[in-house]
């Protein structure tokens, strides 16, 4: 009997301990439920529970705030009154949740005032015993989508500018590897999509293998990668023998620490400019030659006076170059004009040294070899002294003090030479 009583007491004690443990567990579960409820209530993201028939079972204040209804209003509504998506779009999302247990998608909720709100929804299928329902977190992404659209539009504009500009543009790593090139460059070089990416720019085939071109490009890249702008001029080759001269400018893109993270290479087609410069240089050279010829003519004028008489007045300082020009022009004039008399007037020559005096005499002698008489006029005391001092023989050259007297002498001889032979005999 005592043994049975002891067993009963032990069982009672065990039951009391179990009841206390159950109460503790209930209390702990209650605290967890309350903590979860408070967390959901305080969550920034909207939270709602929806039955399989679409009825809203519960929601937190954030969800109510997102759609503009009160919690009590929402608990009398169906989710279809808020979700603006058509049924044919909602059904696949529900099937996805049931099949996988969870699904993340973008929906559009209708606010109480009628405006649409883009939301990202993360929904789960919950099973508790025989009960099934959906729990979902949602957050508004209208502003995010707006920024993404603006970013895409901005990127499209950048891409249009990048591709459609007339410049050759490429993006490089600081080591010079090609990351991307624009359509202008790809179309000109005939590069296929992705061709050359990851390879050093200076090893690209479109430089045409010109001597030193790869080194110029490499040096430009290295300088830009060091943080400084650089430039060089190279030729770029395309299919069909197309060639363009480009001014290649490179500039670095730096990070916050000042390190180069990208290099932008911009090529400006200067082919027409260089051709125009070459043509201008040729024209300038031709103009200079024409001016030099004009100056030579002006500096050594050869004036025909009467039949067979040429006058060459010399003005300014004489040097070896002018003497050579003088001799060339003088001899050409004697032959062309069939001159019999040439007057060299040195009145305007301030100084004649031994070399110039000797050159004048040689010019006179060359003229005599062509059969014409040379008259040297305007010989001043200093010039005469110089000629005597160097021992120049003037016996075969007529020297007169002024151009006027030289003209009289030449004209007189010309008239005598034109008289009939009989008249000259009577005078004799």
HUNOR-V924316 format. One line per field, one symbol per residue. phi: phi as a letter, one per 30 degrees, with the letter a starting at -180 (. if undefined). psi: psi as a letter, one per 40 degrees, with the letter a starting at -180 (. if undefined). burial: 1 if it has 9 or more other C-alpha atoms within 8 Angstrom, else 0. A space follows every 50 residues. Layout:
phi: ???
psi: ???
burial: ???
//
This chain:
phi: .dddddddddddddddddddddddddddddddddddddddddddddbbcb dddjdddaacedddddcicddddddcccdddcddddedcdeddddddddc iaacacbbccdedjddbdbccccbccbbidcbaccbcbbdbedddddddd dddddddddddedcddddbbcbdedjddcabddedddddiddeididice edcddddiiddiddddddddddddddjcdbaacbcccbdiidbbdbcccb bdccdddiddcbbcccccdceddddddddddddddddddddddddddddb dbcdcceicbcbdcbjdcbddddddeddddddddddchdcbbccccedcd bbcdddddddddddddddddjcdcccciddeddddddddciddcdcbdcb dbdddddedddddddddddddddddddd
psi: dddddddddddddddddddddddddddddddddddddddddeidiihihh ideehhdiiiddddddeeiiddddeeiiddedheiideddddddddddde eihhihihihideeiihhihhhiihhhhbehhihihhihheddddddddd dddddddddddddeieihhihiideehhdiiiddddddeehiheheheih deeieeeeeihedddddddddddddeeiiiiihihhiiieehhhhihhhi iihiadeeihdihhhhhhhfdddddddddddddddddddddddddddddg ihhhcihehihghhhahiadddddddddddddddddefiehhhhhfdehd hhaddddddddddddddddeeiihhhifhidddddddddefhhedehhhi didddddddddddddddeiiddddddd.
burial: 00000000000000000000000000000000000000011110111111 10011111111111111111100110111001110000010010011100 11100011111000011111111110000001111111111100000000 00000000010111101111111111111011111101100000001011 11010110000011011101111110111111011111000001111111 11110000011111111111100000000000000000000000011011 11010001111111100100011011101110111000111111111110 01010111111011011100011111111000110110000100001111 1110111001100100000000010000
//
